[in-house]
Amino acid sequence: MAISYKKLWKLLIDKDLKKKDLQKLAGISSASITKLGKNENVNTEILAKICKALNCDIADIMEMSDDVKR
């Protein structure tokens, strides 16, 4: 099953935020931002921090599919 964080990047654009802003707001490492950018697996704690920082639900930042286009 593939994971896509396209929804996260669209949400950042809508909120006029950069990846660096997200890193600071959520208190996560640059390595986590890099993993997200590559659609790699990240810890659920990281996802929870992002959701809290952006005041959104996990479904607002990621999606899972058998054939997610990257």
PDB file of N, CA, C, O and CB in Angstrom:
ATOM      1  N   MET A   1       0.842  -1.177   0.000  1.00  0.00           N
ATOM      2  CA  MET A   1       0.000   0.000   0.000  1.00  0.00           C
ATOM      3  C   MET A   1       0.890   1.244   0.000  1.00  0.00           C
ATOM      4  O   MET A   1       1.855   1.324   0.760  1.00  0.00           O
ATOM      5  CB  MET A   1      -0.959  -0.004   1.221  1.00  0.00           C
ATOM      6  N   ALA A   2       0.567   2.195  -0.840  1.00  0.00           N
ATOM      7  CA  ALA A   2       1.368   3.412  -0.969  1.00  0.00           C
ATOM      8  C   ALA A   2       0.750   4.556  -0.173  1.00  0.00           C
ATOM      9  O   ALA A   2      -0.466   4.639  -0.004  1.00  0.00           O
ATOM     10  CB  ALA A   2       1.506   3.810  -2.446  1.00  0.00           C
ATOM     11  N   ILE A   3       1.618   5.426   0.306  1.00  0.00           N
ATOM     12  CA  ILE A   3       1.194   6.589   1.074  1.00  0.00           C
ATOM     13  C   ILE A   3       1.536   7.840   0.276  1.00  0.00           C
ATOM     14  O   ILE A   3       2.608   7.932  -0.323  1.00  0.00           O
ATOM     15  CB  ILE A   3       1.868   6.617   2.484  1.00  0.00           C
ATOM     16  N   SER A   4       0.622   8.797   0.272  1.00  0.00           N
ATOM     17  CA  SER A   4       0.873  10.070  -0.383  1.00  0.00           C
ATOM     18  C   SER A   4       0.569  11.202   0.591  1.00  0.00           C
ATOM     19  O   SER A   4      -0.440  11.183   1.296  1.00  0.00           O
ATOM     20  CB  SER A   4       0.025  10.208  -1.673  1.00  0.00           C
ATOM     21  N   TYR A   5       1.458  12.183   0.615  1.00  0.00           N
ATOM     22  CA  TYR A   5       1.269  13.354   1.462  1.00  0.00           C
ATOM     23  C   TYR A   5       0.930  14.591   0.621  1.00  0.00           C
ATOM     24  O   TYR A   5       1.128  15.719   1.072  1.00  0.00           O
ATOM     25  CB  TYR A   5       2.530  13.611   2.302  1.00  0.00           C
ATOM     26  N   LYS A   6       0.422  14.384  -0.590  1.00  0.00           N
ATOM     27  CA  LYS A   6       0.055  15.509  -1.454  1.00  0.00           C
ATOM     28  C   LYS A   6      -0.927  16.448  -0.760  1.00  0.00           C
ATOM     29  O   LYS A   6      -0.851  17.668  -0.910  1.00  0.00           O
ATOM     30  CB  LYS A   6      -0.550  14.998  -2.763  1.00  0.00           C
ATOM     31  N   LYS A   7      -1.842  15.865  -0.002  1.00  0.00           N
ATOM     32  CA  LYS A   7      -2.832  16.680   0.712  1.00  0.00           C
ATOM     33  C   LYS A   7      -2.148  17.633   1.691  1.00  0.00           C
ATOM     34  O   LYS A   7      -2.597  18.765   1.874  1.00  0.00           O
ATOM     35  CB  LYS A   7      -3.832  15.779   1.464  1.00  0.00           C
ATOM     36  N   LEU A   8      -1.071  17.181   2.315  1.00  0.00           N
ATOM     37  CA  LEU A   8      -0.332  18.023   3.251  1.00  0.00           C
ATOM     38  C   LEU A   8       0.258  19.220   2.527  1.00  0.00           C
ATOM     39  O   LEU A   8       0.141  20.352   2.998  1.00  0.00           O
ATOM     40  CB  LEU A   8       0.778  17.220   3.947  1.00  0.00           C
ATOM     41  N   TRP A   9       0.892  18.979   1.382  1.00  0.00           N
ATOM     42  CA  TRP A   9       1.533  20.075   0.645  1.00  0.00           C
ATOM     43  C   TRP A   9       0.496  21.067   0.128  1.00  0.00           C
ATOM     44  O   TRP A   9       0.750  22.272   0.105  1.00  0.00           O
ATOM     45  CB  TRP A   9       2.361  19.522  -0.527  1.00  0.00           C
ATOM     46  N   LYS A  10      -0.667  20.573  -0.284  1.00  0.00           N
ATOM     47  CA  LYS A  10      -1.742  21.465  -0.724  1.00  0.00           C
ATOM     48  C   LYS A  10      -2.255  22.302   0.443  1.00  0.00           C
ATOM     49  O   LYS A  10      -2.548  23.487   0.287  1.00  0.00           O
ATOM     50  CB  LYS A  10      -2.897  20.657  -1.346  1.00  0.00           C
ATOM     51  N   LEU A  11      -2.360  21.674   1.613  1.00  0.00           N
ATOM     52  CA  LEU A  11      -2.817  22.381   2.803  1.00  0.00           C
ATOM     53  C   LEU A  11      -1.832  23.487   3.190  1.00  0.00           C
ATOM     54  O   LEU A  11      -2.241  24.580   3.582  1.00  0.00           O
ATOM     55  CB  LEU A  11      -3.003  21.399   3.971  1.00  0.00           C
ATOM     56  N   LEU A  12      -0.550  23.200   3.079  1.00  0.00           N
ATOM     57  CA  LEU A  12       0.464  24.215   3.384  1.00  0.00           C
ATOM     58  C   LEU A  12       0.333  25.399   2.432  1.00  0.00           C
ATOM     59  O   LEU A  12       0.441  26.552   2.849  1.00  0.00           O
ATOM     60  CB  LEU A  12       1.885  23.613   3.294  1.00  0.00           C
ATOM     61  N   ILE A  13       0.100  25.112   1.155  1.00  0.00           N
ATOM     62  CA  ILE A  13      -0.091  26.189   0.178  1.00  0.00           C
ATOM     63  C   ILE A  13      -1.312  27.024   0.550  1.00  0.00           C
ATOM     64  O   ILE A  13      -1.263  28.253   0.525  1.00  0.00           O
ATOM     65  CB  ILE A  13      -0.248  25.613  -1.250  1.00  0.00           C
ATOM     66  N   ASP A  14      -2.406  26.347   0.893  1.00  0.00           N
ATOM     67  CA  ASP A  14      -3.635  27.056   1.278  1.00  0.00           C
ATOM     68  C   ASP A  14      -3.415  27.948   2.500  1.00  0.00           C
ATOM     69  O   ASP A  14      -4.008  29.021   2.606  1.00  0.00           O
ATOM     70  CB  ASP A  14      -4.756  26.052   1.566  1.00  0.00           C
ATOM     71  N   LYS A  15      -2.565  27.501   3.416  1.00  0.00           N
ATOM     72  CA  LYS A  15      -2.303  28.263   4.645  1.00  0.00           C
ATOM     73  C   LYS A  15      -1.109  29.209   4.479  1.00  0.00           C
ATOM     74  O   LYS A  15      -0.695  29.869   5.432  1.00  0.00           O
ATOM     75  CB  LYS A  15      -2.047  27.303   5.819  1.00  0.00           C
ATOM     76  N   ASP A  16      -0.557  29.270   3.255  1.00  0.00           N
ATOM     77  CA  ASP A  16       0.590  30.127   2.944  1.00  0.00           C
ATOM     78  C   ASP A  16       1.778  29.826   3.858  1.00  0.00           C
ATOM     79  O   ASP A  16       2.414  30.734   4.394  1.00  0.00           O
ATOM     80  CB  ASP A  16       0.198  31.602   3.068  1.00  0.00           C
ATOM     81  N   LEU A  17       2.061  28.537   4.023  1.00  0.00           N
ATOM     82  CA  LEU A  17       3.180  28.096   4.854  1.00  0.00           C
ATOM     83  C   LEU A  17       4.200  27.349   4.005  1.00  0.00           C
ATOM     84  O   LEU A  17       3.860  26.739   2.992  1.00  0.00           O
ATOM     85  CB  LEU A  17       2.685  27.202   6.009  1.00  0.00           C
ATOM     86  N   LYS A  18       5.455  27.409   4.437  1.00  0.00           N
ATOM     87  CA  LYS A  18       6.520  26.654   3.782  1.00  0.00           C
ATOM     88  C   LYS A  18       6.847  25.427   4.639  1.00  0.00           C
ATOM     89  O   LYS A  18       6.418  25.330   5.789  1.00  0.00           O
ATOM     90  CB  LYS A  18       7.794  27.546   3.565  1.00  0.00           C
ATOM     91  N   LYS A  19       7.596  24.512   4.076  1.00  0.00           N
ATOM     92  CA  LYS A  19       7.984  23.309   4.814  1.00  0.00           C
ATOM     93  C   LYS A  19       8.737  23.675   6.090  1.00  0.00           C
ATOM     94  O   LYS A  19       8.562  23.040   7.130  1.00  0.00           O
ATOM     95  CB  LYS A  19       8.848  22.392   3.932  1.00  0.00           C
ATOM     96  N   LYS A  20       9.573  24.702   5.998  1.00  0.00           N
ATOM     97  CA  LYS A  20      10.345  25.148   7.164  1.00  0.00           C
ATOM     98  C   LYS A  20       9.403  25.661   8.260  1.00  0.00           C
ATOM     99  O   LYS A  20       9.647  25.443   9.446  1.00  0.00           O
ATOM    100  CB  LYS A  20      11.355  26.258   6.758  1.00  0.00           C
ATOM    101  N   ASP A  21       8.322  26.344   7.853  1.00  0.00           N
ATOM    102  CA  ASP A  21       7.330  26.824   8.818  1.00  0.00           C
ATOM    103  C   ASP A  21       6.666  25.644   9.523  1.00  0.00           C
ATOM    104  O   ASP A  21       6.474  25.657  10.739  1.00  0.00           O
ATOM    105  CB  ASP A  21       6.265  27.701   8.116  1.00  0.00           C
ATOM    106  N   LEU A  22       6.320  24.627   8.740  1.00  0.00           N
ATOM    107  CA  LEU A  22       5.694  23.434   9.309  1.00  0.00           C
ATOM    108  C   LEU A  22       6.627  22.771  10.308  1.00  0.00           C
ATOM    109  O   LEU A  22       6.200  22.347  11.382  1.00  0.00           O
ATOM    110  CB  LEU A  22       5.310  22.442   8.201  1.00  0.00           C
ATOM    111  N   GLN A  23       7.892  22.684   9.955  1.00  0.00           N
ATOM    112  CA  GLN A  23       8.884  22.064  10.834  1.00  0.00           C
ATOM    113  C   GLN A  23       8.913  22.766  12.191  1.00  0.00           C
ATOM    114  O   GLN A  23       8.940  22.111  13.233  1.00  0.00           O
ATOM    115  CB  GLN A  23      10.282  22.102  10.185  1.00  0.00           C
ATOM    116  N   LYS A  24       8.906  24.091  12.174  1.00  0.00           N
ATOM    117  CA  LYS A  24       8.949  24.860  13.423  1.00  0.00           C
ATOM    118  C   LYS A  24       7.631  24.751  14.187  1.00  0.00           C
ATOM    119  O   LYS A  24       7.632  24.531  15.398  1.00  0.00           O
ATOM    120  CB  LYS A  24       9.265  26.333  13.132  1.00  0.00           C
ATOM    121  N   LEU A  25       6.510  24.903  13.486  1.00  0.00           N
ATOM    122  CA  LEU A  25       5.196  24.854  14.136  1.00  0.00           C
ATOM    123  C   LEU A  25       4.939  23.515  14.812  1.00  0.00           C
ATOM    124  O   LEU A  25       4.429  23.456  15.930  1.00  0.00           O
ATOM    125  CB  LEU A  25       4.101  25.129  13.122  1.00  0.00           C
ATOM    126  N   ALA A  26       5.301  22.441  14.116  1.00  0.00           N
ATOM    127  CA  ALA A  26       5.020  21.097  14.622  1.00  0.00           C
ATOM    128  C   ALA A  26       6.127  20.565  15.526  1.00  0.00           C
ATOM    129  O   ALA A  26       5.932  19.576  16.233  1.00  0.00           O
ATOM    130  CB  ALA A  26       4.814  20.146  13.467  1.00  0.00           C
ATOM    131  N   GLY A  27       7.278  21.213  15.507  1.00  0.00           N
ATOM    132  CA  GLY A  27       8.394  20.748  16.332  1.00  0.00           C
ATOM    133  C   GLY A  27       8.944  19.417  15.853  1.00  0.00           C
ATOM    134  O   GLY A  27       9.239  18.526  16.650  1.00  0.00           O
ATOM    135  N   ILE A  28       9.078  19.294  14.527  1.00  0.00           N
ATOM    136  CA  ILE A  28       9.603  18.050  13.957  1.00  0.00           C
ATOM    137  C   ILE A  28      10.928  18.318  13.242  1.00  0.00           C
ATOM    138  O   ILE A  28      11.256  19.465  12.940  1.00  0.00           O
ATOM    139  CB  ILE A  28       8.578  17.421  12.978  1.00  0.00           C
ATOM    140  N   SER A  29      11.669  17.274  12.980  1.00  0.00           N
ATOM    141  CA  SER A  29      13.002  17.418  12.391  1.00  0.00           C
ATOM    142  C   SER A  29      12.940  17.615  10.877  1.00  0.00           C
ATOM    143  O   SER A  29      11.930  17.324  10.237  1.00  0.00           O
ATOM    144  CB  SER A  29      13.853  16.197  12.717  1.00  0.00           C
ATOM    145  N   SER A  30      14.039  18.114  10.327  1.00  0.00           N
ATOM    146  CA  SER A  30      14.130  18.277   8.882  1.00  0.00           C
ATOM    147  C   SER A  30      14.138  16.902   8.207  1.00  0.00           C
ATOM    148  O   SER A  30      13.699  16.767   7.065  1.00  0.00           O
ATOM    149  CB  SER A  30      15.400  19.084   8.500  1.00  0.00           C
ATOM    150  N   ALA A  31      14.634  15.887   8.911  1.00  0.00           N
ATOM    151  CA  ALA A  31      14.629  14.518   8.363  1.00  0.00           C
ATOM    152  C   ALA A  31      13.188  14.038   8.162  1.00  0.00           C
ATOM    153  O   ALA A  31      12.890  13.358   7.180  1.00  0.00           O
ATOM    154  CB  ALA A  31      15.396  13.542   9.309  1.00  0.00           C
ATOM    155  N   SER A  32      12.308  14.391   9.083  1.00  0.00           N
ATOM    156  CA  SER A  32      10.898  14.010   8.942  1.00  0.00           C
ATOM    157  C   SER A  32      10.263  14.711   7.747  1.00  0.00           C
ATOM    158  O   SER A  32       9.485  14.106   7.010  1.00  0.00           O
ATOM    159  CB  SER A  32      10.116  14.344  10.226  1.00  0.00           C
ATOM    160  N   ILE A  33      10.593  15.987   7.553  1.00  0.00           N
ATOM    161  CA  ILE A  33      10.081  16.743   6.406  1.00  0.00           C
ATOM    162  C   ILE A  33      10.562  16.091   5.110  1.00  0.00           C
ATOM    163  O   ILE A  33       9.806  15.980   4.144  1.00  0.00           O
ATOM    164  CB  ILE A  33      10.538  18.233   6.472  1.00  0.00           C
ATOM    165  N   THR A  34      11.817  15.664   5.098  1.00  0.00           N
ATOM    166  CA  THR A  34      12.378  14.996   3.918  1.00  0.00           C
ATOM    167  C   THR A  34      11.642  13.695   3.632  1.00  0.00           C
ATOM    168  O   THR A  34      11.310  13.411   2.481  1.00  0.00           O
ATOM    169  CB  THR A  34      13.878  14.721   4.114  1.00  0.00           C
ATOM    170  N   LYS A  35      11.385  12.908   4.662  1.00  0.00           N
ATOM    171  CA  LYS A  35      10.643  11.649   4.491  1.00  0.00           C
ATOM    172  C   LYS A  35       9.250  11.915   3.933  1.00  0.00           C
ATOM    173  O   LYS A  35       8.789  11.211   3.035  1.00  0.00           O
ATOM    174  CB  LYS A  35      10.538  10.892   5.833  1.00  0.00           C
ATOM    175  N   LEU A  36       8.580  12.938   4.469  1.00  0.00           N
ATOM    176  CA  LEU A  36       7.249  13.293   3.983  1.00  0.00           C
ATOM    177  C   LEU A  36       7.309  13.680   2.508  1.00  0.00           C
ATOM    178  O   LEU A  36       6.435  13.313   1.723  1.00  0.00           O
ATOM    179  CB  LEU A  36       6.656  14.446   4.817  1.00  0.00           C
ATOM    180  N   GLY A  37       8.345  14.423   2.146  1.00  0.00           N
ATOM    181  CA  GLY A  37       8.518  14.851   0.757  1.00  0.00           C
ATOM    182  C   GLY A  37       8.728  13.701  -0.203  1.00  0.00           C
ATOM    183  O   GLY A  37       8.421  13.808  -1.391  1.00  0.00           O
ATOM    184  N   LYS A  38       9.254  12.593   0.314  1.00  0.00           N
ATOM    185  CA  LYS A  38       9.493  11.399  -0.511  1.00  0.00           C
ATOM    186  C   LYS A  38       8.385  10.364  -0.369  1.00  0.00           C
ATOM    187  O   LYS A  38       8.512   9.239  -0.853  1.00  0.00           O
ATOM    188  CB  LYS A  38      10.825  10.767  -0.141  1.00  0.00           C
ATOM    189  N   ASN A  39       7.287  10.751   0.303  1.00  0.00           N
ATOM    190  CA  ASN A  39       6.168   9.836   0.557  1.00  0.00           C
ATOM    191  C   ASN A  39       6.613   8.568   1.284  1.00  0.00           C
ATOM    192  O   ASN A  39       6.099   7.480   1.023  1.00  0.00           O
ATOM    193  CB  ASN A  39       5.492   9.461  -0.755  1.00  0.00           C
ATOM    194  N   GLU A  40       7.566   8.719   2.194  1.00  0.00           N
ATOM    195  CA  GLU A  40       8.039   7.590   2.980  1.00  0.00           C
ATOM    196  C   GLU A  40       7.265   7.515   4.293  1.00  0.00           C
ATOM    197  O   GLU A  40       6.610   8.476   4.695  1.00  0.00           O
ATOM    198  CB  GLU A  40       9.557   7.706   3.247  1.00  0.00           C
ATOM    199  N   ASN A  41       7.348   6.374   4.950  1.00  0.00           N
ATOM    200  CA  ASN A  41       6.656   6.192   6.226  1.00  0.00           C
ATOM    201  C   ASN A  41       7.279   7.073   7.300  1.00  0.00           C
ATOM    202  O   ASN A  41       8.500   7.197   7.402  1.00  0.00           O
ATOM    203  CB  ASN A  41       6.696   4.715   6.660  1.00  0.00           C
ATOM    204  N   VAL A  42       6.402   7.685   8.100  1.00  0.00           N
ATOM    205  CA  VAL A  42       6.857   8.440   9.266  1.00  0.00           C
ATOM    206  C   VAL A  42       6.054   7.966  10.476  1.00  0.00           C
ATOM    207  O   VAL A  42       4.964   7.410  10.339  1.00  0.00           O
ATOM    208  CB  VAL A  42       6.696   9.992   9.046  1.00  0.00           C
ATOM    209  N   ASN A  43       6.601   8.191  11.631  1.00  0.00           N
ATOM    210  CA  ASN A  43       5.988   7.794  12.889  1.00  0.00           C
ATOM    211  C   ASN A  43       4.628   8.488  13.060  1.00  0.00           C
ATOM    212  O   ASN A  43       4.459   9.642  12.665  1.00  0.00           O
ATOM    213  CB  ASN A  43       6.924   8.131  14.073  1.00  0.00           C
ATOM    214  N   THR A  44       3.680   7.786  13.641  1.00  0.00           N
ATOM    215  CA  THR A  44       2.357   8.387  13.863  1.00  0.00           C
ATOM    216  C   THR A  44       2.440   9.580  14.815  1.00  0.00           C
ATOM    217  O   THR A  44       1.598  10.476  14.757  1.00  0.00           O
ATOM    218  CB  THR A  44       1.382   7.340  14.423  1.00  0.00           C
ATOM    219  N   GLU A  45       3.429   9.597  15.675  1.00  0.00           N
ATOM    220  CA  GLU A  45       3.627  10.744  16.568  1.00  0.00           C
ATOM    221  C   GLU A  45       3.916  12.010  15.748  1.00  0.00           C
ATOM    222  O   GLU A  45       3.434  13.095  16.073  1.00  0.00           O
ATOM    223  CB  GLU A  45       4.790  10.467  17.567  1.00  0.00           C
ATOM    224  N   ILE A  46       4.700  11.854  14.693  1.00  0.00           N
ATOM    225  CA  ILE A  46       5.015  12.982  13.801  1.00  0.00           C
ATOM    226  C   ILE A  46       3.742  13.474  13.132  1.00  0.00           C
ATOM    227  O   ILE A  46       3.489  14.678  13.079  1.00  0.00           O
ATOM    228  CB  ILE A  46       6.066  12.573  12.730  1.00  0.00           C
ATOM    229  N   LEU A  47       2.940  12.547  12.620  1.00  0.00           N
ATOM    230  CA  LEU A  47       1.689  12.914  11.966  1.00  0.00           C
ATOM    231  C   LEU A  47       0.746  13.618  12.937  1.00  0.00           C
ATOM    232  O   LEU A  47       0.062  14.570  12.560  1.00  0.00           O
ATOM    233  CB  LEU A  47       1.011  11.674  11.381  1.00  0.00           C
ATOM    234  N   ALA A  48       0.707  13.160  14.172  1.00  0.00           N
ATOM    235  CA  ALA A  48      -0.138  13.778  15.187  1.00  0.00           C
ATOM    236  C   ALA A  48       0.325  15.210  15.475  1.00  0.00           C
ATOM    237  O   ALA A  48      -0.501  16.108  15.635  1.00  0.00           O
ATOM    238  CB  ALA A  48      -0.126  12.939  16.479  1.00  0.00           C
ATOM    239  N   LYS A  49       1.630  15.421  15.542  1.00  0.00           N
ATOM    240  CA  LYS A  49       2.169  16.765  15.777  1.00  0.00           C
ATOM    241  C   LYS A  49       1.795  17.708  14.636  1.00  0.00           C
ATOM    242  O   LYS A  49       1.449  18.868  14.862  1.00  0.00           O
ATOM    243  CB  LYS A  49       3.701  16.712  15.939  1.00  0.00           C
ATOM    244  N   ILE A  50       1.869  17.193  13.405  1.00  0.00           N
ATOM    245  CA  ILE A  50       1.503  18.001  12.236  1.00  0.00           C
ATOM    246  C   ILE A  50       0.026  18.368  12.288  1.00  0.00           C
ATOM    247  O   ILE A  50      -0.342  19.520  12.055  1.00  0.00           O
ATOM    248  CB  ILE A  50       1.819  17.243  10.926  1.00  0.00           C
ATOM    249  N   CYS A  51      -0.813  17.392  12.593  1.00  0.00           N
ATOM    250  CA  CYS A  51      -2.257  17.639  12.679  1.00  0.00           C
ATOM    251  C   CYS A  51      -2.574  18.675  13.751  1.00  0.00           C
ATOM    252  O   CYS A  51      -3.413  19.553  13.547  1.00  0.00           O
ATOM    253  CB  CYS A  51      -3.008  16.332  12.974  1.00  0.00           C
ATOM    254  N   LYS A  52      -1.902  18.569  14.891  1.00  0.00           N
ATOM    255  CA  LYS A  52      -2.134  19.526  15.976  1.00  0.00           C
ATOM    256  C   LYS A  52      -1.693  20.927  15.554  1.00  0.00           C
ATOM    257  O   LYS A  52      -2.393  21.906  15.809  1.00  0.00           O
ATOM    258  CB  LYS A  52      -1.383  19.091  17.255  1.00  0.00           C
ATOM    259  N   ALA A  53      -0.529  21.017  14.909  1.00  0.00           N
ATOM    260  CA  ALA A  53       0.005  22.319  14.490  1.00  0.00           C
ATOM    261  C   ALA A  53      -0.880  22.979  13.431  1.00  0.00           C
ATOM    262  O   ALA A  53      -1.044  24.199  13.424  1.00  0.00           O
ATOM    263  CB  ALA A  53       1.429  22.156  13.948  1.00  0.00           C
ATOM    264  N   LEU A  54      -1.446  22.167  12.541  1.00  0.00           N
ATOM    265  CA  LEU A  54      -2.260  22.709  11.452  1.00  0.00           C
ATOM    266  C   LEU A  54      -3.752  22.684  11.772  1.00  0.00           C
ATOM    267  O   LEU A  54      -4.575  23.121  10.968  1.00  0.00           O
ATOM    268  CB  LEU A  54      -2.001  21.930  10.178  1.00  0.00           C
ATOM    269  N   ASN A  55      -4.091  22.170  12.955  1.00  0.00           N
ATOM    270  CA  ASN A  55      -5.491  22.077  13.384  1.00  0.00           C
ATOM    271  C   ASN A  55      -6.332  21.341  12.336  1.00  0.00           C
ATOM    272  O   ASN A  55      -7.331  21.859  11.838  1.00  0.00           O
ATOM    273  CB  ASN A  55      -6.071  23.487  13.638  1.00  0.00           C
ATOM    274  N   CYS A  56      -5.900  20.128  12.022  1.00  0.00           N
ATOM    275  CA  CYS A  56      -6.597  19.341  11.011  1.00  0.00           C
ATOM    276  C   CYS A  56      -6.631  17.869  11.421  1.00  0.00           C
ATOM    277  O   CYS A  56      -6.062  17.483  12.443  1.00  0.00           O
ATOM    278  CB  CYS A  56      -5.918  19.504   9.633  1.00  0.00           C
ATOM    279  N   ASP A  57      -7.292  17.071  10.627  1.00  0.00           N
ATOM    280  CA  ASP A  57      -7.395  15.635  10.854  1.00  0.00           C
ATOM    281  C   ASP A  57      -6.356  14.927   9.992  1.00  0.00           C
ATOM    282  O   ASP A  57      -5.881  15.483   9.001  1.00  0.00           O
ATOM    283  CB  ASP A  57      -8.831  15.116  10.537  1.00  0.00           C
ATOM    284  N   ILE A  58      -6.008  13.714  10.367  1.00  0.00           N
ATOM    285  CA  ILE A  58      -4.989  12.971   9.620  1.00  0.00           C
ATOM    286  C   ILE A  58      -5.393  12.747   8.160  1.00  0.00           C
ATOM    287  O   ILE A  58      -4.535  12.707   7.278  1.00  0.00           O
ATOM    288  CB  ILE A  58      -4.726  11.627  10.293  1.00  0.00           C
ATOM    289  N   ALA A  59      -6.681  12.602   7.906  1.00  0.00           N
ATOM    290  CA  ALA A  59      -7.158  12.418   6.534  1.00  0.00           C
ATOM    291  C   ALA A  59      -6.957  13.678   5.692  1.00  0.00           C
ATOM    292  O   ALA A  59      -7.014  13.620   4.463  1.00  0.00           O
ATOM    293  CB  ALA A  59      -8.636  12.027   6.539  1.00  0.00           C
ATOM    294  N   ASP A  60      -6.723  14.816   6.349  1.00  0.00           N
ATOM    295  CA  ASP A  60      -6.486  16.070   5.632  1.00  0.00           C
ATOM    296  C   ASP A  60      -5.051  16.197   5.137  1.00  0.00           C
ATOM    297  O   ASP A  60      -4.753  17.071   4.323  1.00  0.00           O
ATOM    298  CB  ASP A  60      -6.818  17.244   6.525  1.00  0.00           C
ATOM    299  N   ILE A  61      -4.160  15.333   5.619  1.00  0.00           N
ATOM    300  CA  ILE A  61      -2.741  15.472   5.240  1.00  0.00           C
ATOM    301  C   ILE A  61      -2.165  14.271   4.504  1.00  0.00           C
ATOM    302  O   ILE A  61      -1.080  14.360   3.930  1.00  0.00           O
ATOM    303  CB  ILE A  61      -1.922  15.719   6.462  1.00  0.00           C
ATOM    304  N   MET A  62      -2.878  13.154   4.514  1.00  0.00           N
ATOM    305  CA  MET A  62      -2.331  11.970   3.838  1.00  0.00           C
ATOM    306  C   MET A  62      -3.440  11.096   3.284  1.00  0.00           C
ATOM    307  O   MET A  62      -4.597  11.193   3.692  1.00  0.00           O
ATOM    308  CB  MET A  62      -1.458  11.157   4.796  1.00  0.00           C
ATOM    309  N   GLU A  63      -3.059  10.238   2.344  1.00  0.00           N
ATOM    310  CA  GLU A  63      -3.993   9.249   1.841  1.00  0.00           C
ATOM    311  C   GLU A  63      -3.218   7.980   1.518  1.00  0.00           C
ATOM    312  O   GLU A  63      -2.029   8.023   1.202  1.00  0.00           O
ATOM    313  CB  GLU A  63      -4.758   9.778   0.593  1.00  0.00           C
ATOM    314  N   MET A  64      -3.901   6.871   1.600  1.00  0.00           N
ATOM    315  CA  MET A  64      -3.299   5.580   1.299  1.00  0.00           C
ATOM    316  C   MET A  64      -4.057   4.945   0.148  1.00  0.00           C
ATOM    317  O   MET A  64      -5.283   5.011   0.072  1.00  0.00           O
ATOM    318  CB  MET A  64      -3.302   4.653   2.542  1.00  0.00           C
ATOM    319  N   SER A  65      -3.295   4.326  -0.747  1.00  0.00           N
ATOM    320  CA  SER A  65      -3.921   3.713  -1.903  1.00  0.00           C
ATOM    321  C   SER A  65      -3.028   2.601  -2.426  1.00  0.00           C
ATOM    322  O   SER A  65      -1.826   2.569  -2.159  1.00  0.00           O
ATOM    323  CB  SER A  65      -4.199   4.758  -3.002  1.00  0.00           C
ATOM    324  N   ASP A  66      -3.631   1.701  -3.167  1.00  0.00           N
ATOM    325  CA  ASP A  66      -2.847   0.620  -3.784  1.00  0.00           C
ATOM    326  C   ASP A  66      -1.967   1.153  -4.910  1.00  0.00           C
ATOM    327  O   ASP A  66      -0.918   0.586  -5.215  1.00  0.00           O
ATOM    328  CB  ASP A  66      -3.779  -0.481  -4.324  1.00  0.00           C
ATOM    329  N   ASP A  67      -2.409   2.255  -5.524  1.00  0.00           N
ATOM    330  CA  ASP A  67      -1.643   2.782  -6.668  1.00  0.00           C
ATOM    331  C   ASP A  67      -1.641   4.302  -6.662  1.00  0.00           C
ATOM    332  O   ASP A  67      -2.068   4.924  -7.636  1.00  0.00           O
ATOM    333  CB  ASP A  67      -2.224   2.264  -7.998  1.00  0.00           C
ATOM    334  N   VAL A  68      -1.170   4.906  -5.588  1.00  0.00           N
ATOM    335  CA  VAL A  68      -1.085   6.355  -5.503  1.00  0.00           C
ATOM    336  C   VAL A  68      -0.053   6.842  -6.507  1.00  0.00           C
ATOM    337  O   VAL A  68       1.070   6.340  -6.551  1.00  0.00           O
ATOM    338  CB  VAL A  68      -0.722   6.814  -4.066  1.00  0.00           C
ATOM    339  N   LYS A  69      -0.444   7.830  -7.316  1.00  0.00           N
ATOM    340  CA  LYS A  69       0.505   8.414  -8.275  1.00  0.00           C
ATOM    341  C   LYS A  69       1.377   9.422  -7.546  1.00  0.00           C
ATOM    342  O   LYS A  69       0.880  10.247  -6.779  1.00  0.00           O
ATOM    343  CB  LYS A  69      -0.237   9.091  -9.475  1.00  0.00           C
ATOM    344  N   ARG A  70       2.659   9.350  -7.787  1.00  0.00           N
ATOM    345  CA  ARG A  70       3.594  10.252  -7.090  1.00  0.00           C
ATOM    346  C   ARG A  70       4.053  11.348  -7.988  1.00  0.00           C
ATOM    347  O   ARG A  70       4.841  12.198  -7.572  1.00  0.00           O
ATOM    348  CB  ARG A  70       4.794   9.497  -6.565  1.00  0.00           C
TER     349      ARG A  70
END
